[in-house]
Amino acid sequence: MEYSPPRPSPRCRKKKALVLSIMLFIWIFVLYSCVGPCSTGVLLDSPRDRDGAPATGERTARADLLSRLRWEDVDYYEEPAAARGAASRDLLLSDEPEPRVPEPSPMSSFSNGAGSKKLPQAIIIGVKKGGTRALLEFLRVHPDIRAVGAEPHFFDRNYDNGLEWYRDLMPKTLEGQITMEKTPSYFVTKEAPARISAMSRDTKLIVVVRDPVTRAISDYTQTLSKKPDIPSFESLTFKNRTTGLIDTSWSAIQIGIYAKHLDNWLQYFPMEQILFVSGERLISDPAGELGRVQDFLGLKRIITDKHFYFNQTKGFPCLKNCLRAVGGCHPELVSSQKFRTFPFMHYRYLNTFPNFGVGGGDLCSA
């Protein structure tokens, strides 16, 4: 007698179909859930893209972008010919290619199916080595803030591409959400205030500042780690070491003359549209500084002390909600490229320049 396998009953077939349907639904839900958080989460091995996790090729390129932060010249002031020779030393520090602004990715479009792309209502305009990356990533925890990860450099390098090109770089936002970007070199770019004002006079501006001496040494130390053969900090800083005359044509010093740059911005924006954030307090009291920023942006204070913890090993605050994404602290605060230990000269020069400080010394108010 020929054996024939028993056929599954209709009820059994329905159960299998139901199980398969449930598994398919779970798979789609997991995929969508992964894309969403990854679009705004903190990535350890690459600069933050606008909305989505980069593909393998993009991750390599963007990691390289982070490692190639430029030593930027700040030379928009008219200087006599004699000063140009001293300023030309900056060429030793700025021969790396300009980073490419990544194009909007398909993953970003998928994770932001709703909403529309808008020009930014708030911009972090400076300053280099002040803590702008940390501030941006802290702000991205807020559900009503959407921000571009890579620096667009629209108002200093890419302005000829037009506002539509700039808008296309922005993430999609819903009603009530704020679009942001950060490019620290805007603060020292002569044309940037007029260009941002032409886009929107209501744009809110955020400037992260540090003690100018600490900022200059941090700037120099970052370059020194990549180019060990550059001149010494002392030779770049002083025109005359005996008299203590400081060379303000050097970009690392010139960036820290905050008052001079601020004059240019106040021609186009009232002071109430500019918020100064303390880079030092961003480390010692991140929740307090974030509270001020949220108030300035007109947002509910959602980012509070509960979002931070102090890393005893690194000595800096970290985001609690990045633990799952990067297995620990925010890369801005633990990366070897950020908050590096200064050489011994740091403490010596802090005492050498008593008037070069936030408290209104000669260089700060020059």
C-alpha positions in Angstrom: 0.0 0.0 0.0 1.6 3.3 -1.1 2.3 5.8 1.7 1.1 9.3 1.3 2.0 12.0 3.8 -0.9 13.5 5.7 -2.0 16.9 4.3 -2.1 19.7 6.8 -5.5 20.7 7.8 -6.9 24.1 6.8 -6.6 25.2 10.4 -2.9 24.3 10.5 -2.3 26.2 7.3 -4.0 29.3 8.7 -1.8 29.1 11.8 1.4 28.9 9.7 0.2 31.9 7.6 -0.5 33.8 10.7 2.9 33.1 12.2 4.6 34.1 8.9 2.6 37.3 8.8 3.5 38.2 12.3 7.2 37.5 11.6 7.1 39.7 8.5 5.5 42.5 10.5 8.1 42.3 13.3 10.9 42.3 10.7 9.5 45.5 9.0 8.9 47.1 12.4 12.5 46.4 13.6 13.9 47.7 10.3 12.0 50.9 10.5 12.8 51.4 14.2 16.5 50.9 13.5 16.5 53.4 10.7 14.7 56.1 12.8 17.0 56.2 15.9 20.1 55.7 13.8 19.2 58.8 11.8 19.6 61.0 14.8 21.8 58.9 17.1 25.4 59.5 18.0 27.9 57.5 15.8 31.3 56.7 17.2 33.2 56.1 14.0 32.0 58.9 11.8 30.9 62.5 11.7 27.2 62.8 12.1 25.4 62.7 8.9 22.2 64.7 8.4 19.6 62.0 9.2 20.6 58.5 8.6 23.4 56.0 9.3 25.9 56.1 6.5 26.6 53.2 4.2 30.0 51.5 4.5 31.6 53.6 1.8 30.2 56.8 3.2 31.3 55.9 6.7 34.9 55.6 5.6 34.7 58.9 3.8 33.0 60.8 6.6 35.4 59.4 9.2 38.2 60.7 7.1 36.4 64.1 6.9 36.4 64.3 10.7 40.1 63.5 10.9 40.9 66.2 8.3 39.6 69.2 10.2 41.3 72.2 8.5 43.5 74.8 10.1 41.6 77.7 8.8 43.0 81.1 8.0 41.1 84.1 9.3 42.3 86.9 7.1 39.3 89.0 6.3 40.9 92.1 7.8 43.0 94.4 5.6 46.6 94.0 6.8 49.7 95.9 5.7 52.2 94.1 3.5 54.6 93.6 6.4 52.0 91.5 8.3 51.3 89.3 5.3 54.7 87.5 5.7 53.8 86.6 9.3 50.3 85.6 8.3 51.7 83.4 5.5 52.9 81.0 8.2 49.4 79.7 8.4 49.9 78.1 5.0 51.9 75.5 6.8 48.8 74.6 8.7 46.2 74.7 6.0 47.3 72.7 3.0 44.8 69.9 3.4 41.9 69.6 0.8 38.6 71.0 1.7 36.1 68.4 3.0 33.3 67.4 0.7 29.8 68.1 1.9 27.9 64.8 1.6 24.8 64.6 -0.6 21.5 63.8 1.0 21.3 60.0 1.4 18.4 57.8 0.4 18.4 56.5 4.0 17.7 60.0 5.2 14.7 60.2 2.9 13.4 56.9 4.1 13.6 57.7 7.8 12.1 61.2 7.2 9.1 60.3 5.1 7.0 63.0 6.7 7.7 66.6 6.9 9.6 69.0 4.6 13.0 70.5 4.2 13.4 74.0 5.5 16.2 76.5 5.8 17.7 76.6 9.3 16.0 78.8 11.9 19.1 78.5 14.1 22.8 78.2 13.3 25.8 77.5 15.5 28.3 80.0 13.9 31.4 79.5 16.1 33.9 79.1 17.3 36.5 76.6 16.2 37.7 74.4 19.1 35.1 75.9 21.4 32.9 72.8 21.8 30.5 73.3 18.9 30.3 69.6 18.0 29.4 68.6 21.6 26.7 71.3 21.7 25.2 70.2 18.5 25.1 66.5 19.5 23.6 67.4 22.9 20.9 69.4 21.2 20.0 66.6 18.9 18.7 64.7 21.8 15.8 67.1 21.8 12.8 65.8 19.8 12.0 69.2 18.4 15.5 69.8 17.0 16.7 68.3 13.7 20.2 69.1 12.6 22.7 68.5 9.8 25.6 66.5 11.1 28.3 67.5 8.6 29.3 71.2 8.4 27.7 72.6 5.2 30.1 75.6 4.9 27.4 77.3 2.8 27.9 80.9 3.9 31.7 80.8 3.5 32.6 78.3 0.8 29.5 77.1 -1.0 27.4 80.2 -1.3 27.4 80.2 -5.1 25.5 76.9 -5.0 22.3 78.8 -4.0 19.8 78.5 -1.2 18.0 75.5 -2.8 21.2 73.5 -2.7 21.5 74.6 1.0 17.9 73.7 1.7 18.4 70.2 0.2 21.1 69.5 2.7 18.7 70.0 5.6 16.8 67.1 7.3 13.0 67.0 7.0 11.1 68.5 9.9 7.6 68.5 11.2 5.5 71.5 12.2 7.0 72.9 15.4 10.5 71.4 14.9 13.6 73.5 14.5 16.2 73.0 11.7 19.8 73.6 12.7 23.3 73.5 11.4 26.7 74.3 12.7 29.8 75.7 10.9 32.3 77.3 13.3 34.1 79.3 10.6 31.1 81.5 9.9 31.9 83.6 13.0 35.2 84.8 11.4 33.9 85.0 7.8 33.4 88.7 6.8 30.5 87.9 4.4 28.6 85.5 6.6 26.5 87.9 8.6 25.1 89.7 5.5 24.4 86.4 3.8 22.6 84.8 6.7 20.6 88.1 7.2 19.6 88.0 3.5 18.3 84.4 4.0 16.4 85.4 7.1 16.7 88.3 9.5 15.0 86.1 12.2 17.8 83.5 12.3 19.0 82.7 15.8 22.7 82.6 16.2 24.7 80.5 18.8 28.4 81.1 19.5 30.3 78.7 21.8 33.3 80.5 23.2 36.3 79.4 25.4 39.1 81.3 27.1 41.0 82.6 24.0 44.4 81.3 25.3 43.0 77.8 25.9 41.3 77.9 22.6 44.5 78.9 20.7 46.6 76.2 22.4 43.9 73.6 21.7 43.9 74.8 18.0 47.7 74.5 17.8 47.8 71.2 19.6 45.4 69.6 17.2 47.5 70.7 14.3 50.7 69.6 16.0 49.3 66.1 16.4 49.0 65.9 12.6 52.0 68.0 11.6 54.8 67.6 14.1 57.2 69.7 12.1 55.2 73.0 12.4 56.9 75.9 14.2 56.7 76.1 17.9 53.7 77.8 19.5 55.9 80.5 21.0 57.4 81.4 17.6 54.0 81.6 16.0 52.5 83.6 18.9 55.1 86.3 19.5 56.3 89.0 17.1 58.9 89.9 19.8 59.4 87.5 22.7 61.4 90.1 24.6 58.7 92.7 24.6 55.9 90.2 24.7 54.3 91.7 21.5 51.8 89.1 20.2 51.2 88.4 16.5 47.5 88.8 16.1 47.8 88.0 12.4 48.1 84.3 13.2 44.7 82.6 12.8 44.9 80.7 16.1 45.2 84.1 17.9 42.9 86.0 15.6 39.9 83.7 16.0 40.0 84.4 19.8 39.5 88.2 19.3 35.8 87.7 19.8 34.9 91.4 20.2 36.3 92.3 16.8 34.4 89.6 15.0 31.2 90.3 16.9 31.2 93.9 15.6 30.6 92.5 12.1 27.6 90.5 13.3 26.0 93.3 15.2 25.7 95.3 12.0 23.1 92.7 10.8 21.7 91.1 13.9 20.5 92.5 17.3 22.2 91.2 20.4 19.0 89.4 21.5 19.3 87.1 18.5 22.8 86.0 19.5 23.5 83.5 22.4 27.0 83.0 23.8 27.5 79.6 25.3 30.4 79.0 27.6 32.6 76.1 26.4 33.9 75.7 30.0 30.4 75.5 31.5 29.4 73.0 28.7 31.9 70.7 30.5 31.3 71.6 34.1 27.5 72.1 33.9 26.2 70.8 30.5 22.5 70.7 31.6 22.7 74.3 32.8 24.1 75.5 29.5 21.6 73.3 27.5 18.8 74.9 29.5 19.9 78.3 28.4 20.0 77.2 24.8 16.6 75.6 24.9 15.1 78.8 26.4 16.8 80.8 23.6 15.3 78.6 21.0 11.9 78.8 22.6 11.8 75.1 23.3 10.6 73.2 26.4 13.5 72.2 28.7 13.6 68.5 27.9 17.4 68.0 28.0 18.2 68.0 31.8 20.7 66.6 34.3 19.1 63.1 33.8 20.6 63.0 30.3 24.2 63.3 31.5 26.7 61.5 33.7 30.3 62.3 34.5 32.9 60.0 33.2 35.5 59.7 35.9 38.1 58.1 33.6 37.9 60.8 30.9 37.0 63.7 33.2 34.1 64.9 31.0 30.3 64.7 30.9 28.7 62.1 28.7 25.3 61.5 27.3 23.4 58.7 29.0 21.2 58.1 25.9 24.2 57.3 23.7 25.2 54.2 25.7 23.3 51.9 23.4 24.4 53.6 20.2 28.2 53.8 20.9 28.8 51.7 23.9 29.8 54.6 26.1 30.4 58.3 25.9 29.8 60.8 23.3 32.8 60.7 20.9 33.2 64.5 21.1 34.1 64.1 24.7 36.3 61.0 24.6 37.9 61.0 21.1 41.7 61.5 21.0 40.9 64.4 18.6 38.9 66.2 21.2 39.7 67.5 24.7 43.2 66.2 24.3 45.7 66.8 27.1 47.8 69.9 26.5 51.6 69.7 26.7 53.3 71.4 29.6 53.5 74.7 27.7 49.8 75.1 28.2 50.1 76.1 31.9 53.2 78.2 31.2 51.5 80.3 28.5 48.3 80.8 30.5 50.5 82.8 32.9 52.4 84.4 30.1 49.3 86.1 28.6 47.5 87.6 31.6 45.7 90.1 29.4 44.6 87.6 26.8 41.5 86.3 28.5 37.7 86.3 28.5 37.6 89.0 31.1 38.2 91.8 28.6 42.0 91.8 28.1 43.8 93.6 25.3 43.4 90.9 22.6 39.9 89.9 23.6 38.7 93.4 23.1 41.0 94.6 20.4 
